[in-house]
Amino acid sequence: MRFSKPPKTFAEQVQLLIDKGMVIEDTARACRYLSHISYYRLFFIQHCPAV
């Protein structure tokens, strides 16, 4: 399967989270987190209430 869009870098993913309203003070640290967990998991943590 060929994808039409190239993958986003960690820095681009962090910028997307910031654009969606997440407050990120240390972008380098956020990039390190994204290298271990997915963008969607980090987005979920921010936008879903605790169960």
Jmol script that loads the backbone (N, CA, C; Angstrom):
load data "model"
ATOM      1  N   MET A   1       0.843  -1.175   0.000  1.00  0.00           N
ATOM      2  CA  MET A   1       0.000   0.000   0.000  1.00  0.00           C
ATOM      3  C   MET A   1       0.890   1.241   0.000  1.00  0.00           C
ATOM      4  N   ARG A   2       0.595   2.158  -0.850  1.00  0.00           N
ATOM      5  CA  ARG A   2       1.337   3.417  -0.913  1.00  0.00           C
ATOM      6  C   ARG A   2       0.489   4.514  -0.285  1.00  0.00           C
ATOM      7  N   PHE A   3       1.130   5.323   0.517  1.00  0.00           N
ATOM      8  CA  PHE A   3       0.437   6.427   1.177  1.00  0.00           C
ATOM      9  C   PHE A   3       0.678   7.710   0.387  1.00  0.00           C
ATOM     10  N   SER A   4      -0.345   8.542   0.316  1.00  0.00           N
ATOM     11  CA  SER A   4      -0.233   9.767  -0.476  1.00  0.00           C
ATOM     12  C   SER A   4       0.452  10.907   0.282  1.00  0.00           C
ATOM     13  N   LYS A   5       0.449  10.843   1.616  1.00  0.00           N
ATOM     14  CA  LYS A   5       1.076  11.904   2.398  1.00  0.00           C
ATOM     15  C   LYS A   5       2.267  11.344   3.166  1.00  0.00           C
ATOM     16  N   PRO A   6       3.345  12.104   3.245  1.00  0.00           N
ATOM     17  CA  PRO A   6       4.491  11.649   4.040  1.00  0.00           C
ATOM     18  C   PRO A   6       4.166  11.764   5.535  1.00  0.00           C
ATOM     19  N   PRO A   7       4.810  10.966   6.378  1.00  0.00           N
ATOM     20  CA  PRO A   7       4.555  11.062   7.829  1.00  0.00           C
ATOM     21  C   PRO A   7       5.050  12.394   8.375  1.00  0.00           C
ATOM     22  N   LYS A   8       4.400  12.863   9.424  1.00  0.00           N
ATOM     23  CA  LYS A   8       4.808  14.110  10.069  1.00  0.00           C
ATOM     24  C   LYS A   8       5.931  13.824  11.063  1.00  0.00           C
ATOM     25  N   THR A   9       6.834  14.769  11.177  1.00  0.00           N
ATOM     26  CA  THR A   9       7.907  14.650  12.157  1.00  0.00           C
ATOM     27  C   THR A   9       7.329  14.871  13.548  1.00  0.00           C
ATOM     28  N   PHE A  10       8.106  14.537  14.577  1.00  0.00           N
ATOM     29  CA  PHE A  10       7.644  14.770  15.945  1.00  0.00           C
ATOM     30  C   PHE A  10       7.400  16.254  16.183  1.00  0.00           C
ATOM     31  N   ALA A  11       8.255  17.107  15.642  1.00  0.00           N
ATOM     32  CA  ALA A  11       8.079  18.554  15.803  1.00  0.00           C
ATOM     33  C   ALA A  11       6.779  19.026  15.151  1.00  0.00           C
ATOM     34  N   GLU A  12       6.451  18.474  13.987  1.00  0.00           N
ATOM     35  CA  GLU A  12       5.189  18.835  13.320  1.00  0.00           C
ATOM     36  C   GLU A  12       3.990  18.333  14.128  1.00  0.00           C
ATOM     37  N   GLN A  13       4.115  17.165  14.731  1.00  0.00           N
ATOM     38  CA  GLN A  13       3.030  16.636  15.558  1.00  0.00           C
ATOM     39  C   GLN A  13       2.829  17.501  16.799  1.00  0.00           C
ATOM     40  N   VAL A  14       3.924  17.951  17.404  1.00  0.00           N
ATOM     41  CA  VAL A  14       3.824  18.836  18.567  1.00  0.00           C
ATOM     42  C   VAL A  14       3.125  20.128  18.164  1.00  0.00           C
ATOM     43  N   GLN A  15       3.468  20.671  17.013  1.00  0.00           N
ATOM     44  CA  GLN A  15       2.819  21.900  16.546  1.00  0.00           C
ATOM     45  C   GLN A  15       1.325  21.687  16.329  1.00  0.00           C
ATOM     46  N   LEU A  16       0.940  20.528  15.822  1.00  0.00           N
ATOM     47  CA  LEU A  16      -0.490  20.221  15.662  1.00  0.00           C
ATOM     48  C   LEU A  16      -1.207  20.220  17.011  1.00  0.00           C
ATOM     49  N   LEU A  17      -0.573  19.629  18.021  1.00  0.00           N
ATOM     50  CA  LEU A  17      -1.175  19.612  19.361  1.00  0.00           C
ATOM     51  C   LEU A  17      -1.319  21.023  19.907  1.00  0.00           C
ATOM     52  N   ILE A  18      -0.308  21.853  19.708  1.00  0.00           N
ATOM     53  CA  ILE A  18      -0.370  23.254  20.147  1.00  0.00           C
ATOM     54  C   ILE A  18      -1.488  23.980  19.408  1.00  0.00           C
ATOM     55  N   ASP A  19      -1.594  23.759  18.105  1.00  0.00           N
ATOM     56  CA  ASP A  19      -2.644  24.401  17.306  1.00  0.00           C
ATOM     57  C   ASP A  19      -4.041  23.980  17.757  1.00  0.00           C
ATOM     58  N   LYS A  20      -4.148  22.771  18.317  1.00  0.00           N
ATOM     59  CA  LYS A  20      -5.440  22.273  18.797  1.00  0.00           C
ATOM     60  C   LYS A  20      -5.726  22.677  20.237  1.00  0.00           C
ATOM     61  N   GLY A  21      -4.822  23.467  20.845  1.00  0.00           N
ATOM     62  CA  GLY A  21      -5.089  24.013  22.168  1.00  0.00           C
ATOM     63  C   GLY A  21      -4.301  23.414  23.317  1.00  0.00           C
ATOM     64  N   MET A  22      -3.450  22.435  23.072  1.00  0.00           N
ATOM     65  CA  MET A  22      -2.664  21.866  24.150  1.00  0.00           C
ATOM     66  C   MET A  22      -1.550  22.843  24.521  1.00  0.00           C
ATOM     67  N   VAL A  23      -1.370  23.055  25.803  1.00  0.00           N
ATOM     68  CA  VAL A  23      -0.304  23.935  26.279  1.00  0.00           C
ATOM     69  C   VAL A  23       0.949  23.089  26.468  1.00  0.00           C
ATOM     70  N   ILE A  24       1.979  23.408  25.715  1.00  0.00           N
ATOM     71  CA  ILE A  24       3.243  22.683  25.774  1.00  0.00           C
ATOM     72  C   ILE A  24       4.344  23.700  26.008  1.00  0.00           C
ATOM     73  N   GLU A  25       4.985  23.609  27.174  1.00  0.00           N
ATOM     74  CA  GLU A  25       6.039  24.553  27.513  1.00  0.00           C
ATOM     75  C   GLU A  25       7.393  24.132  26.965  1.00  0.00           C
ATOM     76  N   ASP A  26       7.646  22.839  26.912  1.00  0.00           N
ATOM     77  CA  ASP A  26       8.952  22.327  26.472  1.00  0.00           C
ATOM     78  C   ASP A  26       8.735  21.438  25.247  1.00  0.00           C
ATOM     79  N   THR A  27       8.934  22.009  24.060  1.00  0.00           N
ATOM     80  CA  THR A  27       8.659  21.250  22.836  1.00  0.00           C
ATOM     81  C   THR A  27       9.636  20.094  22.637  1.00  0.00           C
ATOM     82  N   ALA A  28      10.870  20.258  23.085  1.00  0.00           N
ATOM     83  CA  ALA A  28      11.843  19.162  22.962  1.00  0.00           C
ATOM     84  C   ALA A  28      11.407  17.968  23.804  1.00  0.00           C
ATOM     85  N   ARG A  29      10.909  18.241  24.995  1.00  0.00           N
ATOM     86  CA  ARG A  29      10.427  17.152  25.865  1.00  0.00           C
ATOM     87  C   ARG A  29       9.201  16.487  25.250  1.00  0.00           C
ATOM     88  N   ALA A  30       8.322  17.288  24.686  1.00  0.00           N
ATOM     89  CA  ALA A  30       7.135  16.732  24.032  1.00  0.00           C
ATOM     90  C   ALA A  30       7.541  15.830  22.866  1.00  0.00           C
ATOM     91  N   CYS A  31       8.552  16.221  22.119  1.00  0.00           N
ATOM     92  CA  CYS A  31       9.051  15.378  21.015  1.00  0.00           C
ATOM     93  C   CYS A  31       9.595  14.059  21.540  1.00  0.00           C
ATOM     94  N   ARG A  32      10.287  14.110  22.686  1.00  0.00           N
ATOM     95  CA  ARG A  32      10.799  12.864  23.277  1.00  0.00           C
ATOM     96  C   ARG A  32       9.645  11.949  23.687  1.00  0.00           C
ATOM     97  N   TYR A  33       8.595  12.518  24.284  1.00  0.00           N
ATOM     98  CA  TYR A  33       7.431  11.714  24.659  1.00  0.00           C
ATOM     99  C   TYR A  33       6.805  11.078  23.419  1.00  0.00           C
ATOM    100  N   LEU A  34       6.680  11.859  22.364  1.00  0.00           N
ATOM    101  CA  LEU A  34       6.070  11.331  21.141  1.00  0.00           C
ATOM    102  C   LEU A  34       6.903  10.220  20.508  1.00  0.00           C
ATOM    103  N   SER A  35       8.187  10.194  20.788  1.00  0.00           N
ATOM    104  CA  SER A  35       9.008   9.111  20.246  1.00  0.00           C
ATOM    105  C   SER A  35       8.742   7.789  20.967  1.00  0.00           C
ATOM    106  N   HIS A  36       8.067   7.858  22.125  1.00  0.00           N
ATOM    107  CA  HIS A  36       7.768   6.656  22.903  1.00  0.00           C
ATOM    108  C   HIS A  36       6.286   6.302  22.909  1.00  0.00           C
ATOM    109  N   ILE A  37       5.436   7.317  22.839  1.00  0.00           N
ATOM    110  CA  ILE A  37       3.990   7.068  22.783  1.00  0.00           C
ATOM    111  C   ILE A  37       3.440   7.749  21.541  1.00  0.00           C
ATOM    112  N   SER A  38       2.273   7.394  21.125  1.00  0.00           N
ATOM    113  CA  SER A  38       1.738   7.936  19.877  1.00  0.00           C
ATOM    114  C   SER A  38       1.090   9.314  20.067  1.00  0.00           C
ATOM    115  N   TYR A  39       0.974  10.010  18.966  1.00  0.00           N
ATOM    116  CA  TYR A  39       0.284  11.308  18.924  1.00  0.00           C
ATOM    117  C   TYR A  39      -1.131  11.169  19.457  1.00  0.00           C
ATOM    118  N   TYR A  40      -1.820  10.114  19.038  1.00  0.00           N
ATOM    119  CA  TYR A  40      -3.216   9.933  19.422  1.00  0.00           C
ATOM    120  C   TYR A  40      -3.360   9.657  20.903  1.00  0.00           C
ATOM    121  N   ARG A  41      -2.430   8.939  21.497  1.00  0.00           N
ATOM    122  CA  ARG A  41      -2.490   8.688  22.940  1.00  0.00           C
ATOM    123  C   ARG A  41      -2.290   9.994  23.706  1.00  0.00           C
ATOM    124  N   LEU A  42      -1.334  10.804  23.295  1.00  0.00           N
ATOM    125  CA  LEU A  42      -1.094  12.082  23.955  1.00  0.00           C
ATOM    126  C   LEU A  42      -2.295  13.007  23.779  1.00  0.00           C
ATOM    127  N   PHE A  43      -2.884  13.024  22.595  1.00  0.00           N
ATOM    128  CA  PHE A  43      -4.072  13.831  22.335  1.00  0.00           C
ATOM    129  C   PHE A  43      -5.236  13.359  23.205  1.00  0.00           C
ATOM    130  N   PHE A  44      -5.402  12.036  23.349  1.00  0.00           N
ATOM    131  CA  PHE A  44      -6.466  11.461  24.163  1.00  0.00           C
ATOM    132  C   PHE A  44      -6.317  11.867  25.622  1.00  0.00           C
ATOM    133  N   ILE A  45      -5.092  11.806  26.132  1.00  0.00           N
ATOM    134  CA  ILE A  45      -4.839  12.175  27.528  1.00  0.00           C
ATOM    135  C   ILE A  45      -5.264  13.603  27.782  1.00  0.00           C
ATOM    136  N   GLN A  46      -5.007  14.493  26.836  1.00  0.00           N
ATOM    137  CA  GLN A  46      -5.338  15.898  27.003  1.00  0.00           C
ATOM    138  C   GLN A  46      -6.841  16.156  26.920  1.00  0.00           C
ATOM    139  N   HIS A  47      -7.549  15.467  26.033  1.00  0.00           N
ATOM    140  CA  HIS A  47      -8.931  15.845  25.730  1.00  0.00           C
ATOM    141  C   HIS A  47     -10.016  14.957  26.314  1.00  0.00           C
ATOM    142  N   CYS A  48      -9.653  13.883  26.966  1.00  0.00           N
ATOM    143  CA  CYS A  48     -10.665  13.010  27.547  1.00  0.00           C
ATOM    144  C   CYS A  48     -10.618  13.101  29.059  1.00  0.00           C
ATOM    145  N   PRO A  49     -11.799  13.189  29.669  1.00  0.00           N
ATOM    146  CA  PRO A  49     -11.825  13.289  31.142  1.00  0.00           C
ATOM    147  C   PRO A  49     -11.348  11.989  31.788  1.00  0.00           C
ATOM    148  N   ALA A  50     -10.866  12.116  32.998  1.00  0.00           N
ATOM    149  CA  ALA A  50     -10.420  10.927  33.743  1.00  0.00           C
ATOM    150  C   ALA A  50     -11.623  10.031  34.023  1.00  0.00           C
ATOM    151  N   VAL A  51     -11.378   8.758  33.971  1.00  0.00           N
ATOM    152  CA  VAL A  51     -12.462   7.789  34.198  1.00  0.00           C
ATOM    153  C   VAL A  51     -12.478   7.398  35.652  1.00  0.00           C
TER     154      VAL A  51
END
end "model"
wireframe off; spacefill off
backbone 0.3
color backbone group
